C-alpha cells in the first residue's frame, strides 16, 4: 500500500515538474525570439540543472559547452562572477532581477502562475529591441 502511494506521488510530481519546465521553455523561447529577432539559434548557458533542462527544451537555444561562449545566460538566485558585464542575463528569480542591474528580465512563478518582467532601461542598455510581443511585460522603472 505504501509503495503504491509513494509511486503515485512520485509520478505526479514528475509530471508537474515536466509540465512546469515545458511552460518555462516556451516562455523563454518566445522571449529569445523577441529579443534576438535576427538570430535563429543562440548559444545559452544555464546555471543549474533546472536551467539547462529549460534550455534543452527550447527550439531557439543551444546549450553552450562553456559559459564563456554563451550569448544568453539563464540563471537562478545569483549571477556567477565569471559572466562578463556585457552579456545578456535572464533569471528565474524575481529578487535577483531587482538586485542586479545586469539582469535584463525575469521569468518566475508566483502563486502557481508564470510571470514575466523586463526593465526598459536595461533592454535599451543592451540595445535589445522592445518588441510588441514583450510590450506588456516591460516596466519603465522599479
N, C-alpha and C positions, 0 to 999 in steps of 0.2 A: 504494500500500500504506500509506504513512504517513498519507495523507489519510483513508483508511477507519478506521484505528486512532484517529486524532485525533477523527473524527466519532463513533465508538462511545464513546470515553471522555467526550466532551462530552455525549452523550445520557444516558449512565449517571449522570454527576454531576448533570445537570439533574434527572433523575428522583429521585435520592436527596435533593437539596435540596427538591424539591417535596413528597416524602412526609414529610420532617422538618418542614417548615413546616406541613403539614396536621395532623400529630400535635400539634405545638405549639399550633396554633389550637384544636384540640379540647380540649386540656387547659386552655388559657386560657379558653375558652368555659365549660367546666364550673366553673372557679374563679370566674369572674364571676357565674355563675348562683347559686352557693352563697353568695357574699359579698354579693350585692345581690338577694335573692330577690324584692323588691317592684318591681324595675325590669325592663322588657322589654329596653330597649337603653340603653347608656351611651355617652357621648362619650369617646373614648380618643385618646391621643397616643402615638406611637411615636418613640423617639429615633433609630432608624436605619431604613434601607430594609428590613432583615430584620424589625424590629418592626412596621413599617407593613404589611408583607406578611402577618404573622400576624394583625394586626387586620382586614385586608381579608378574611380567610378565616373569620372568626368570624361567628356569627349574632347575638350579643349586643352587639357593639361596633360603633360608627360612628366612623370617623376624624374627629377634630375638625380644623377648619381652622387653629386656633391652639392653642398649648399652654395658654394661659390659660383657655380654655373647657372643657377636658377635665376629666372626673371620675375617670378612671383613666389612669395613666401606665405604659407598658411601656418599660423602659429596659435598657441593657446594662451596661457597666462603670462608668458614672458617672451621677449624678443631676444634670441641668443646674441651674445656680444659680437660674434663673428659676421653678422649681417651688416653690410655697408649701408650708410645712411641714404644713398640714392636708390636703393632697392624698394620695390613695391611690396608692402607688407599688409596682409589682411588677417584678421583674427576671429576666433570663435569665442572670445571673452570680452564682454562689454566694458569691464573695468579697465582692461589693458587699452582699449580704444580711447577711453577718457584720459588715461595716464600718459600715454606715449604718443607724441606728435608725429612719429614716423609711420604710424598705423593709419592707412587711408580709409579703412572701413571695417565693419564687424558684422558677422552673421552669428546670431546666438539664439538660444531657446529661452523663452520666458513664459511661464505658466503653460507649458506644453505646446507653445506656438512659435514658429520661426519668425525672427525679426532681422531686419537688415538696416544698416545705418552707414552713412558716409558724411564727411565734413567737406563742404565745398572748397574751403581754403586749402585743404590737404590735396584734394584732387587737382586743383589748379597748380599747386607747387610741384607736383609730379607731371604736369602737362597731360593729364588724363582727361578724356572727353566727358562732359556732363550730358550723357545721352538721355533721350526721352524715356527710355526703359527704367532708368535709375532715378529720375527726377523726384519721384515721390519719397525716396529714401535719403535724399540729400538735405542736410541741415546747414544753415548758414553760420551758426555758432553753437557752442556747447552750453 
